[in-house]
Amino acid sequence: MKKRLIYTILLSLVSCLILLSSCALFSNPIVGTWSDSIGNTLMLNDQGAYKATIISSGVTEGTYEVNLNTLVLKDSDGNFTYCKWDIRGSIMLLEIDEGITTNMLSLTYSGPQESE
């Protein structure tokens, strides 16, 4: 009886450790630095902040939220940009809704978020 209780407690502890260690495996896949060969760059940190350098529109900074497959960017002036996103391997496909037009970007993961 005592051995069974000890095994149950040990199994529970091991299960908890496995669960806690696997939490890192489920980190947000969108966090990091993404760029392409012409100079477009998107940096997303794990605190919900972003910095984007988009050739067609310049540099913006602000906060972001992920809502299913939509990335919602809110710049420092309070303007919102909505982007549909999909990650395939190390490539992020972004469809940026700019009102009348839609801009498509294919960005490659270039590393973890950079600290500033």
N, C-alpha and C positions, 0 to 999 in steps of 0.2 A: 504494500500500500504506500509506504514511504517512497519507495523507488519510483512508483508510478507518478506520484505528486512531483518529485524532483524532475523527472523526464518531461512532464507537462509544463512545468515552470521554465525549464531550459528551452524547450521547443517554442514557447511563447516569446522568450527573450530573443532567440535567434530570428524568429519571424519579424519581431519589431525592428531588429537591426537591419534585416534585409529590406524591409519596407522603407525605413528612414534613409538607407544608403541609395535606394533606387529613386528617391525623389529628385536627385541631381540629374538622373537620366531623362526626366520629363521637363527639363528647363525649356523656356520659350525658344523655339527654333529661329525666331525672327531677330533675336538679339545678336548684335555684332556689327561689323563693318562690311558693307556691300558696295561694290564698285564695278564700273565697266571700263573699256579701253579708251573711251573718249573723254573721261573726266567726271562722269556722273558718280556721285558717292552718297550713300545713305548710312549714317551711323545711328544705331538704336541701342540704348543702354537698358539695363534691367530695372531701372527706376522709372521708366516711362518717358524719358527725354530723348529727343532726336536732333540731329543736325544733318541737313541735306544740302548738297551742292548739285543742282540740276542745271545743265548747260543752258537749257531753254528758258529757265526762270530765275537763276541765281541761287544764292545761299539763304536758307531759312533755318531757324531753330525754334524749338518749342517742345510740346509734349505729344505723346501718341497713346492710342488705345487700340487693342486688337479686338474686333468683334467678328467672330467666325473667320471668314475669308476677306474681311474688310479691315484695312489699316486706316485709322482716322488720325490725321495729323492736325494739330492745332498750333499755329505759329504764334510768335510772341505778340502779334497784333490782334490775336483772337480769330483769325481767319482759319476756316477748316478746309482740308483737302481730303478727299476720299479715294482710296486706292484699293482695288481688288488685288490680292496677292496669292501666290502659289509658290511653294518651294519644291524643286525637283533636284534632288542631290544637293549640289553646292550652288545651284542657280535659283535666284528669286525672280519670278516674273511679276512685274508690277503694271497694272493698268490704271493710270492716273486720270481721274475724271476732272477735267479743267473747265467744266461748264459746257461750252459749245463743242470743244474738241476733247479727244482722249489721247493721252500720250502713253506709249508702251515702252517699258524698259526691261532689259534683261541684265540683271546684276549678279556678279559672282561673289560668293562669300570670300572676303579677303582677310578675315581674322576676327578675334574677339573685339569687343568694344574697346575703343581707345580712350584712355583717360586724358582729361584736359586739365 
